[in-house]
Protein backbone atom coordinates (compact mmCIF):
# COMPACT_ATOMS: atom_id res chain seq x y z
CA UNK A 1 0.00 0.00 0.00
CA UNK A 2 1.05 3.58 -0.56
CA UNK A 3 2.23 5.53 2.43
CA UNK A 4 -0.48 7.97 3.55
CA UNK A 5 2.09 10.57 4.58
CA UNK A 6 3.56 10.65 1.07
CA UNK A 7 2.94 14.06 -0.46
CA UNK A 8 1.57 14.48 -3.94
CA UNK A 9 4.49 14.63 -6.39
CA UNK A 10 5.72 18.05 -7.46
CA UNK A 11 8.21 19.02 -10.11
CA UNK A 12 10.77 19.88 -7.43
CA UNK A 13 10.38 16.45 -5.80
CA UNK A 14 10.70 14.67 -9.15
CA UNK A 15 13.81 16.63 -10.08
CA UNK A 16 15.42 15.84 -6.71
CA UNK A 17 14.59 12.13 -6.93
CA UNK A 18 15.79 11.93 -10.53
CA UNK A 19 19.11 13.58 -9.64
CA UNK A 20 19.56 11.21 -6.70
CA UNK A 21 19.01 8.27 -9.05
CA UNK A 22 21.31 9.62 -11.75
CA UNK A 23 18.41 10.18 -14.14
CA UNK A 24 18.12 13.20 -16.42
CA UNK A 25 14.63 14.32 -17.38
CA UNK A 26 14.54 16.45 -20.51
CA UNK A 27 12.93 19.82 -19.72
CA UNK A 28 10.35 19.36 -22.48
CA UNK A 29 9.26 16.05 -20.88
CA UNK A 30 9.03 17.20 -17.26
CA UNK A 31 5.34 18.09 -17.36
CA UNK A 32 4.44 14.70 -18.84
CA UNK A 33 6.49 12.87 -16.20
CA UNK A 34 4.88 14.98 -13.47
CA UNK A 35 1.37 14.27 -14.76
CA UNK A 36 2.10 10.54 -14.79
CA UNK A 37 3.57 10.60 -11.30
CA UNK A 38 0.55 12.48 -9.95
CA UNK A 39 -1.83 10.06 -11.67
CA UNK A 40 -0.04 7.07 -10.12
CA UNK A 41 -0.02 8.76 -6.71
CA UNK A 42 -3.79 9.33 -6.86
CA UNK A 43 -4.39 5.75 -8.02
CA UNK A 44 -2.34 4.42 -5.09
CA UNK A 45 -4.40 6.52 -2.69
CA UNK A 46 -7.64 5.16 -4.16
CA UNK A 47 -6.34 1.60 -3.77
CA UNK A 48 -5.42 2.34 -0.16
CA UNK A 49 -8.98 3.61 0.44
CA UNK A 50 -10.43 0.46 -1.10
CA UNK A 51 -8.10 -1.77 0.92
CA UNK A 52 -9.05 0.05 4.11
CA UNK A 53 -12.73 -0.08 3.10
CA UNK A 54 -12.95 3.70 3.46
CA UNK A 55 -15.11 6.06 1.50
CA UNK A 56 -13.14 8.83 -0.23
C-alpha positions as CSV (number, residue, x, y, z in Angstrom):
1,X,0.0,0.0,0.0
2,X,1.0,3.6,-0.6
3,X,2.2,5.5,2.4
4,X,-0.5,8.0,3.5
5,X,2.1,10.6,4.6
6,X,3.6,10.7,1.1
7,X,2.9,14.1,-0.5
8,X,1.6,14.5,-3.9
9,X,4.5,14.6,-6.4
10,X,5.7,18.0,-7.5
11,X,8.2,19.0,-10.1
12,X,10.8,19.9,-7.4
13,X,10.4,16.5,-5.8
14,X,10.7,14.7,-9.2
15,X,13.8,16.6,-10.1
16,X,15.4,15.8,-6.7
17,X,14.6,12.1,-6.9
18,X,15.8,11.9,-10.5
19,X,19.1,13.6,-9.6
20,X,19.6,11.2,-6.7
21,X,19.0,8.3,-9.1
22,X,21.3,9.6,-11.7
23,X,18.4,10.2,-14.1
24,X,18.1,13.2,-16.4
25,X,14.6,14.3,-17.4
26,X,14.5,16.4,-20.5
27,X,12.9,19.8,-19.7
28,X,10.4,19.4,-22.5
29,X,9.3,16.0,-20.9
30,X,9.0,17.2,-17.3
31,X,5.3,18.1,-17.4
32,X,4.4,14.7,-18.8
33,X,6.5,12.9,-16.2
34,X,4.9,15.0,-13.5
35,X,1.4,14.3,-14.8
36,X,2.1,10.5,-14.8
37,X,3.6,10.6,-11.3
38,X,0.6,12.5,-10.0
39,X,-1.8,10.1,-11.7
40,X,0.0,7.1,-10.1
41,X,0.0,8.8,-6.7
42,X,-3.8,9.3,-6.9
43,X,-4.4,5.7,-8.0
44,X,-2.3,4.4,-5.1
45,X,-4.4,6.5,-2.7
46,X,-7.6,5.2,-4.2
47,X,-6.3,1.6,-3.8
48,X,-5.4,2.3,-0.2
49,X,-9.0,3.6,0.4
50,X,-10.4,0.5,-1.1
51,X,-8.1,-1.8,0.9
52,X,-9.0,0.1,4.1
53,X,-12.7,-0.1,3.1
54,X,-12.9,3.7,3.5
55,X,-15.1,6.1,1.5
56,X,-13.1,8.8,-0.2
